[in-house]
């Protein structure tokens, strides 16, 4: 029902946060080494790393999801 997107631009970095109040999920079931990884999550992490940044995901069932991407400017 609710999605918020925020961006913070600092002298040396950019931080983007996307969060919702959706169903959430068990993050430990989405690791790259599983038989059926969640490719969207894998790709977000890889793209952030490719530009020297990082992507973190906070979620749990029934509590929504928060994705934070921090990257250098």
BAVEX-244026 format. One record per residue: x negated, z negated, y of N, C-alpha, C, O in turn. Coordinates in Angstrom, 2 decimals, padded with zeros to 5 digits, always signed. Each point is the difference from the previous one (the first is absolute). Example, Ala and Ser with C-alpha at 12.3 -4.5 7.8 and 13.67 -1.06 7.14 Angstrom:
<rs>
     n.px     n.pz     n.py    ca.px    ca.pz    ca.py     c.px     c.pz     c.py     o.px     o.pz     o.py
  -013.19  -007.80  -005.69  +000.89  +000.00  +001.19  -000.90  +000.00  +001.20  -001.04  -000.66  -000.02
  +001.39  +001.38  +001.07  -000.82  -000.06  +001.19  +000.77  -000.73  +001.09  -000.51  -000.17  +001.11
</rs>
This chain:
<rs>
     n.px     n.pz     n.py    ca.px    ca.pz    ca.py     c.px     c.pz     c.py     o.px     o.pz     o.py
  -000.80  +000.00  -001.20  +000.80  +000.00  +001.20  -000.85  +000.00  +001.27  +000.45  +000.48  +001.04
  -001.66  -001.01  -001.11  -000.82  -000.10  +001.20  -001.42  +000.45  -000.30  -000.59  -000.39  -001.00
  +000.05  +001.22  +001.88  -001.39  +000.42  -000.08  -000.58  -000.15  +001.40  +000.62  +000.42  +000.99
  -001.80  -001.01  -000.91  -000.69  -000.13  +001.28  -001.38  +000.63  -000.13  -000.69  -000.20  -001.00
  +000.31  +000.96  +002.01  -001.32  +000.62  +000.05  -000.64  -000.43  +001.30  +000.56  +000.20  +001.08
  -001.75  -000.79  -001.17  -000.72  -000.40  +001.20  -001.41  +000.55  -000.05  -000.58  +000.20  -001.07
  +000.03  +000.03  +002.26  -001.37  +000.50  +000.10  -000.72  -000.81  +001.07  +000.53  -000.22  +001.09
  -001.73  -000.23  -001.43  -000.84  -000.73  +000.94  -001.30  +000.77  +000.16  -000.72  +000.24  -000.97
  +000.43  +000.15  +002.21  -001.22  +000.75  +000.26  -000.95  -000.91  +000.76  +000.31  -000.46  +001.10
  -001.46  +000.20  -001.68  -001.03  -000.83  +000.62  -001.20  +000.89  +000.30  -000.01  +001.19  -000.32
  -001.00  -001.78  +000.95  -001.19  +000.77  +000.40  -000.64  +000.74  -001.17  -000.40  +001.15  +000.15
  +000.30  -001.79  -001.31  -000.70  +000.62  -001.11  +000.84  +000.27  -001.23  -000.52  +000.48  -001.01
  +001.83  -000.78  +001.08  +000.81  +000.18  -001.20  +001.46  +000.29  +000.33  +000.46  -000.21  +001.12
  +000.23  +000.70  -002.13  +001.44  +000.24  +000.07  +000.62  -000.68  -001.21  -000.50  +000.13  -001.12
  +001.57  -000.87  +001.35  +000.72  -000.65  -001.10  +001.45  +000.46  +000.03  +000.66  -000.08  +001.03
  -000.19  +000.55  -002.16  +001.40  +000.42  -000.15  +000.62  -000.88  -001.07  -000.56  -000.17  -001.08
  +001.73  -000.39  +001.39  +000.72  -000.84  -000.95  +001.39  +000.59  -000.20  +000.72  +000.27  +000.96
  -000.35  -000.07  -002.22  +001.32  +000.47  -000.37  +000.60  -001.05  -000.91  -000.57  -000.32  -001.05
  +001.72  -000.23  +001.44  +000.61  -001.02  -000.85  +001.50  +000.21  -000.08  +000.64  +000.49  +000.93
  -000.09  -000.87  -002.08  +001.43  +000.12  -000.22  +000.55  -001.27  -000.63  -000.76  -000.88  -000.42
  +002.05  +000.80  +000.35  +000.64  -001.14  -000.65  +000.67  +000.44  -001.29  +001.05  -000.52  -000.38
  -001.68  +001.50  -000.29  +000.55  +000.57  -001.23  -000.19  -000.87  -001.23  -000.18  -001.22  +000.10
  +000.21  +001.86  -001.25  -000.05  -000.71  -001.28  -001.35  -000.57  -000.32  -000.09  -000.99  -000.73
  -000.98  +001.59  +001.24  -001.34  -000.43  -000.37  -000.28  +000.33  -001.47  +000.84  +000.59  -000.68
  -002.01  -000.97  +000.21  -000.39  +000.29  -001.38  -001.18  -000.89  -000.37  -000.57  -000.69  +000.85
  +000.21  +000.71  -002.11  -001.17  -000.75  -000.47  -001.24  +000.86  +000.21  -000.20  +000.99  -000.70
  -000.62  -001.37  +001.64  -001.18  +000.80  +000.33  -000.95  +000.13  -001.18  -000.63  +001.04  -000.16
  +000.52  -002.07  -000.66  -000.95  +000.06  -001.12  +000.39  +001.05  -001.05  -000.80  +000.28  -000.90
  +001.98  +000.28  +000.99  +000.39  +001.06  -000.94  -000.31  +001.38  +000.55  +000.45  +000.99  -000.57
  -001.20  -000.90  +001.67  -000.25  +001.29  +000.63  -001.48  +000.35  +000.09  -000.37  +000.88  +000.78
  -000.48  -001.53  -001.54  -001.44  +000.25  +000.08  -000.35  +001.39  -000.51  +000.68  +000.56  -000.86
  -001.77  +000.00  +001.41  -000.43  +001.34  -000.35  -000.37  +000.15  -001.48  +000.08  +001.10  -000.54
  -000.47  -002.19  -000.11  -000.47  +000.10  -001.39  +001.15  -000.04  -001.02  -000.25  +000.00  -001.20
  +001.47  -000.03  +001.66  +001.14  -000.02  -000.92  +000.29  +001.42  -000.50  -000.49  +000.97  +000.58
  +001.26  -000.87  -001.62  +000.35  +001.30  -000.54  +000.80  +000.83  +000.99  -000.18  +001.22  +000.08
  +001.07  -001.84  +000.68  +000.83  +000.71  +000.97  -000.13  -000.66  +001.37  +000.91  -000.71  +000.43
  -002.02  +000.95  +000.27  -000.18  -000.63  +001.30  +000.99  +000.57  +001.03  +000.51  +001.10  -000.17
  -000.26  -001.85  +001.20  +000.84  +000.45  +001.10  -000.89  +000.79  +000.95  -000.72  -000.58  +000.81
  +000.76  +001.90  -000.92  -000.95  +000.86  +000.70  +000.10  -000.11  +001.51  -001.01  +000.18  +000.68
  +002.17  -000.46  -000.13  +000.13  -000.16  +001.44  -000.85  -001.14  +000.50  -000.66  +000.12  +001.04
  +000.66  -001.25  -001.75  -000.81  -001.15  +000.39  -001.48  +000.29  -000.18  -000.81  -000.37  +000.85
  +000.47  +001.01  -001.94  -001.40  +000.36  -000.26  -000.51  +000.92  +001.11  -001.10  -000.20  +000.52
  +001.89  +001.21  -000.17  -000.40  +000.97  +001.01  -000.15  -000.65  +001.38  -000.94  +000.33  +000.72
  +001.84  -001.23  -000.35  -000.13  -000.68  +001.29  -001.32  -000.76  +000.09  -000.68  +000.04  +001.02
  +000.34  -000.73  -002.08  -001.27  -000.76  -000.01  -001.20  +000.94  +000.07  -000.95  -000.26  +000.73
  +000.99  +001.34  -001.48  -001.10  +000.97  +000.00  -000.17  +000.65  +001.35  -001.13  +000.18  +000.46
  +002.21  +000.19  +000.20  -000.08  +000.65  +001.32  -000.54  -000.96  +001.05  -000.80  +000.40  +000.85
  +001.23  -001.64  -000.89  -000.53  -000.99  +000.94  -001.50  -000.19  -000.21  -000.76  -000.04  +000.96
  +000.35  -000.08  -002.22  -001.42  -000.18  -000.31  -000.82  +001.21  +000.43  -001.15  -000.14  +000.43
  +001.72  +001.34  -000.54  -000.72  +001.23  +000.34  -000.39  +000.05  +001.47  -000.96  +000.68  +000.36
  +001.70  -001.38  +000.51  -000.34  -000.01  +001.43  -000.62  -001.34  +000.42  -000.09  -000.31  +001.19
  -000.35  -000.46  -002.19  -000.67  -001.26  +000.29  +000.94  -001.16  +000.26  -000.41  -001.02  +000.55
  +001.66  +001.17  -000.94  +000.99  -001.05  +000.22  +000.42  -000.67  -001.29  -000.64  +000.14  -001.04
  +001.74  -000.87  +001.15  +000.53  -000.63  -001.21  +001.51  -000.08  +000.10  +000.57  -000.03  +001.09
  +000.07  +000.01  -002.23  +001.45  -000.09  -000.12  +000.33  -001.20  -000.87  -000.48  -000.11  -001.13
  +001.29  -000.79  +001.66  +000.43  -001.16  -000.79  +001.52  +000.04  -000.14  +000.72  +000.45  +000.89
  -000.26  -000.95  -002.03  +001.43  +000.01  -000.29  +000.41  -001.40  -000.41  -000.60  -000.61  -000.89
  +001.63  +000.10  +001.55  +000.56  -001.30  -000.33  +001.46  +000.23  -000.40  +000.76  +000.61  +000.74
  -000.39  -001.10  -001.91  +001.37  +000.19  -000.48  +000.30  -000.97  -001.12  -000.91  -000.54  -000.64
  +002.17  +000.32  +000.41  +000.46  -000.73  -001.16  +001.48  +000.32  -000.19  +000.69  +000.32  +000.97
  -000.21  -000.39  -002.20  +001.39  +000.36  -000.25  +000.97  -000.79  +000.89  -000.09  -001.22  +000.12
  +001.01  +001.94  +000.49  +001.01  -000.61  +000.84  -000.46  -000.39  +001.39  +000.78  -000.57  +000.77
  -002.04  +000.85  -000.42  -000.55  -000.46  +001.28  -000.50  +001.14  +000.90  -000.59  -000.27  +001.05
  +000.81  +001.50  -001.43  -000.46  +001.10  +000.84  -001.47  +000.31  -000.20  -000.67  -000.56  -000.87
  +000.17  +001.48  +001.70  -001.38  +000.46  -000.13  -000.62  +000.16  +001.39  +000.68  +000.40  +000.95
  -001.97  -000.71  -000.86  -000.76  +000.17  +001.23  -001.28  +000.74  -000.33  -000.79  -000.47  -000.81
  +000.58  +001.62  +001.43  -001.19  +000.81  -000.18  -000.77  -000.04  +001.32  +000.54  +000.33  +001.05
  -001.82  -000.73  -001.12  -000.84  -000.05  +001.19  -001.18  +000.93  -000.20  -000.70  -000.09  -001.01
  +000.49  +000.98  +001.97  -001.15  +000.90  -000.04  -000.85  -000.29  +001.23  +000.48  +000.09  +001.13
  -001.73  -000.42  -001.37  -000.96  -000.24  +001.08  -001.09  +001.05  -000.10  -000.56  +000.22  -001.08
  +000.26  +000.42  +002.21  -001.00  +001.06  -000.01  -000.81  -000.06  +001.30  +000.50  -000.40  +001.04
  -001.77  +000.82  -001.14  -000.80  +000.07  +001.23  +000.48  +001.13  +000.89  +000.56  +000.99  -000.48
  -000.80  -001.15  +001.79  +000.36  +001.07  +000.93  -001.11  +001.00  +000.12  +000.12  +000.97  +000.75
</rs>
